[in-house]
Amino acid sequence: MQKIVIAIDGYSGCGKSSTAKAVAKILNYTYIDSGAMYRAATLHFLNNHVTLSNTEDVEKNLESLRISFHINQENGKQETFLNDENVEAEIRSMKVSEYVSEVSKIKEVRTALVAQQQHLGRNKGVVMDGRDISTVVFPNAELKVFMTADLNIRAKRRQKELMEKGDMVDLDKILQNLSERDKTDSNRKESPLLKAKDAIALDTSNLDFEEQVNQIVELAKVRIGTYYNEYGSNH
């Protein structure tokens, strides 16, 4: 059976990452967490006190940036490593959330990470989520999905996610953070958050997790079938 590239874009707090992981698991595809890559880069810059407006400082620190993903053998979950150190918990903190959009706006950062992402997806059979996956990273992806949800619902979901990790954050602070990130991501000069013309919109406001996963899996099966029929088994 032919494999395709599934690109999932959308706003913060729509459940892109958790949904993409589940879709990849069902289809036996590789999951590439682009958001985690930008969060890891942000943590790297914070740890090294990088001045974001200093291009030379940014480029110097990008040279020492190594991001990888490894499966935790105990729980089977994929975790993010920064320069061989497990940073999965740290990159999900509010400290990183408050800076990640600013770091993501930097051209040099995007160029470096997009190159890594395209390399990871060169053989297809991947699911990747982010903000410019359909428009920049994989513009020729066979399936493009753009996820949206009501801001208040997204904030409550994010708060629940943080609470489960023992991080108590006021809902108003999360609302403000998400609203600011929406604005920054949509209006940045480099690879802004946009719905690709051929992307399928999926509003998850009134969908539970299983429903949104199943919808994307069904869309993927249709695209895989179409791709197989069009190009044949030897393509």
C-alpha positions as CSV (number, residue, x, y, z in Angstrom):
1,M,0.0,0.0,0.0
2,Q,1.3,3.4,-1.0
3,K,2.2,5.9,1.8
4,I,1.3,9.6,1.8
5,V,2.3,12.7,3.7
6,I,-0.4,14.1,6.1
7,A,0.1,17.7,7.0
8,I,-1.9,19.1,9.9
9,D,-1.9,22.9,10.6
10,G,-3.9,25.1,12.9
11,Y,-4.1,27.2,16.0
12,S,-2.6,26.5,19.4
13,G,-4.7,24.4,21.6
14,C,-6.7,22.6,18.9
15,G,-5.1,19.3,19.8
16,K,-3.0,19.1,16.7
17,S,-0.1,17.2,18.2
18,S,-2.1,14.6,20.2
19,T,-4.4,14.1,17.2
20,A,-1.4,13.7,14.8
21,K,0.2,11.2,17.1
22,A,-2.9,9.1,17.3
23,V,-3.4,9.2,13.5
24,A,0.2,8.2,12.9
25,K,-0.2,5.3,15.3
26,I,-3.4,4.0,13.7
27,L,-1.8,4.2,10.2
28,N,1.6,3.0,11.4
29,Y,3.2,6.2,10.1
30,T,6.0,8.2,11.6
31,Y,4.9,11.2,13.7
32,I,7.1,14.4,13.4
33,D,6.3,17.0,16.0
34,S,7.3,20.3,14.4
35,G,5.9,22.3,17.3
36,A,8.2,20.4,19.7
37,M,11.1,21.3,17.4
38,Y,10.4,25.0,17.7
39,R,9.8,24.7,21.4
40,A,13.2,22.9,21.8
41,A,14.9,25.7,19.8
42,T,13.2,28.2,22.1
43,L,14.4,26.4,25.2
44,H,17.9,26.2,23.7
45,F,17.9,30.0,23.1
46,L,16.5,30.7,26.6
47,N,19.2,28.5,28.3
48,N,21.9,30.2,26.3
49,H,20.5,33.8,26.8
50,V,20.3,34.4,23.1
51,T,19.4,37.9,22.0
52,L,16.7,37.2,19.4
53,S,17.4,40.4,17.5
54,N,21.1,39.5,17.1
55,T,21.3,37.5,13.9
56,E,24.9,36.4,14.6
57,D,24.0,35.2,18.0
58,V,21.0,33.3,16.6
59,E,23.0,31.6,13.9
60,K,25.8,30.7,16.3
61,N,23.4,28.9,18.6
62,L,21.6,27.2,15.7
63,E,24.9,25.5,15.0
64,S,24.8,23.8,18.4
65,L,21.1,22.9,18.1
66,R,20.5,19.1,17.8
67,I,16.9,17.9,18.1
68,S,15.8,14.3,18.0
69,F,12.8,12.1,18.9
70,H,13.0,8.9,20.9
71,I,10.3,6.5,22.1
72,N,10.1,6.0,25.8
73,Q,10.4,2.2,26.2
74,E,8.4,2.3,29.4
75,N,5.2,4.0,28.2
76,G,5.7,3.9,24.4
77,K,5.4,7.7,24.1
78,Q,7.6,9.8,21.8
79,E,9.8,12.3,23.6
80,T,11.8,15.3,22.5
81,F,15.6,15.5,23.1
82,L,17.7,18.6,22.9
83,N,21.4,17.9,22.4
84,D,20.9,14.4,23.8
85,E,18.9,15.6,26.9
86,N,15.2,14.7,27.4
87,V,13.4,18.0,27.5
88,E,9.8,16.8,26.9
89,A,8.5,18.3,30.1
90,E,10.5,21.6,29.9
91,I,9.4,22.5,26.4
92,R,5.7,22.3,27.4
93,S,6.1,24.9,30.2
94,M,4.5,28.3,30.1
95,K,8.0,29.9,30.1
96,V,8.6,28.3,26.7
97,S,5.1,29.0,25.5
98,E,5.5,32.7,26.1
99,Y,8.6,32.9,23.8
100,V,8.1,30.2,21.1
101,S,6.1,32.5,18.7
102,E,8.9,35.1,18.8
103,V,11.5,32.5,18.1
104,S,9.4,30.9,15.4
105,K,9.3,34.3,13.5
106,I,13.0,34.3,13.0
107,K,13.9,33.5,9.4
108,E,17.1,31.6,10.2
109,V,15.3,29.4,12.7
110,R,12.6,28.5,10.3
111,T,15.1,27.8,7.5
112,A,17.1,25.4,9.7
113,L,14.1,23.5,11.1
114,V,12.2,23.3,7.8
115,A,15.2,21.7,6.2
116,Q,15.3,19.1,9.0
117,Q,11.5,18.4,8.7
118,Q,11.7,17.9,5.0
119,H,14.6,15.5,5.4
120,L,12.5,13.5,7.9
121,G,9.6,13.3,5.6
122,R,11.4,12.5,2.4
123,N,10.2,8.9,2.2
124,K,6.6,9.7,3.0
125,G,4.5,7.7,5.5
126,V,4.6,10.7,7.9
127,V,2.2,12.8,9.9
128,M,3.4,16.3,10.8
129,D,1.6,19.1,12.5
130,G,2.4,22.7,12.9
131,R,1.5,26.1,11.4
132,D,3.2,26.0,8.0
133,I,3.3,22.3,7.2
134,S,0.8,22.5,4.3
135,T,2.1,25.8,2.9
136,V,5.9,25.6,3.3
137,V,7.2,22.3,4.6
138,F,5.1,19.9,2.5
139,P,3.2,22.0,-0.1
140,N,2.6,18.8,-2.1
141,A,1.3,16.7,0.8
142,E,-1.5,14.4,-0.3
143,L,-3.7,15.3,2.7
144,K,-3.8,18.7,4.3
145,V,-5.9,19.4,7.3
146,F,-6.5,22.8,9.0
147,M,-7.7,22.5,12.6
148,T,-9.6,25.2,14.4
149,A,-11.5,25.6,17.6
150,D,-13.2,28.2,19.8
151,L,-10.6,30.2,21.8
152,N,-12.2,29.6,25.1
153,I,-12.4,25.8,24.5
154,R,-8.8,25.8,23.4
155,A,-7.8,27.6,26.6
156,K,-9.6,25.1,28.8
157,R,-8.0,22.2,27.0
158,R,-4.6,23.7,27.4
159,Q,-5.2,24.4,31.1
160,K,-6.3,20.8,31.6
161,E,-3.1,19.6,29.8
162,L,-0.9,21.7,32.1
163,M,-2.7,20.7,35.2
164,E,-2.2,17.0,34.4
165,K,1.5,17.8,34.4
166,G,1.3,19.6,37.7
167,D,1.5,23.1,36.3
168,M,-1.2,25.3,37.7
169,V,-1.8,28.2,35.4
170,D,-4.7,30.7,35.6
171,L,-7.2,30.4,32.7
172,D,-7.0,34.1,31.9
173,K,-3.2,33.9,31.4
174,I,-3.7,31.0,29.0
175,L,-6.4,32.9,27.1
176,Q,-4.1,35.8,26.8
177,N,-1.1,33.6,25.7
178,L,-3.2,31.8,23.0
179,S,-4.7,35.0,21.7
180,E,-1.3,36.6,21.4
181,R,0.1,33.5,19.7
182,D,-2.7,33.5,17.2
183,K,-2.0,37.1,16.3
184,T,1.7,36.6,16.1
185,D,1.6,33.3,14.2
186,S,-1.0,34.7,11.7
187,N,0.8,38.0,11.0
188,R,4.5,37.0,11.1
189,K,6.6,37.8,8.0
190,E,8.1,34.3,7.8
191,S,5.8,31.4,7.0
192,P,2.6,32.8,8.6
193,L,-0.2,30.5,9.8
194,L,-2.5,30.2,6.8
195,K,-5.0,27.7,5.6
196,A,-3.7,26.2,2.4
197,K,-6.2,26.5,-0.5
198,D,-6.5,22.7,-0.8
199,A,-6.6,22.0,3.0
200,I,-9.7,20.5,4.6
201,A,-11.0,22.6,7.5
202,L,-11.8,20.7,10.7
203,D,-13.4,22.6,13.6
204,T,-12.8,20.6,16.8
205,S,-14.9,22.8,19.1
206,N,-17.6,20.2,19.5
207,L,-15.6,17.1,18.7
208,D,-14.1,14.7,21.3
209,F,-10.6,13.4,20.7
210,E,-11.6,10.1,19.2
211,E,-14.0,11.8,16.7
212,Q,-11.3,14.2,15.4
213,V,-8.8,11.4,15.1
214,N,-11.3,9.2,13.2
215,Q,-12.2,12.0,10.8
216,I,-8.6,12.5,9.8
217,V,-7.9,8.7,9.5
218,E,-10.9,8.3,7.2
219,L,-9.8,11.2,5.1
220,A,-6.3,9.7,4.9
221,K,-7.7,6.3,3.8
222,V,-9.6,8.0,1.0
223,R,-6.4,9.8,-0.1
224,I,-4.3,6.7,0.2
225,G,-6.8,4.8,-2.0
226,T,-6.9,7.6,-4.6
227,Y,-3.1,7.8,-4.7
228,Y,-2.9,4.0,-5.1
229,N,-5.4,3.8,-7.9
230,E,-3.9,6.8,-9.7
231,Y,-0.3,5.8,-9.6
232,G,-0.4,2.0,-9.2
233,S,1.6,-0.2,-6.8
234,N,4.9,0.4,-8.6
235,H,4.9,4.2,-8.2
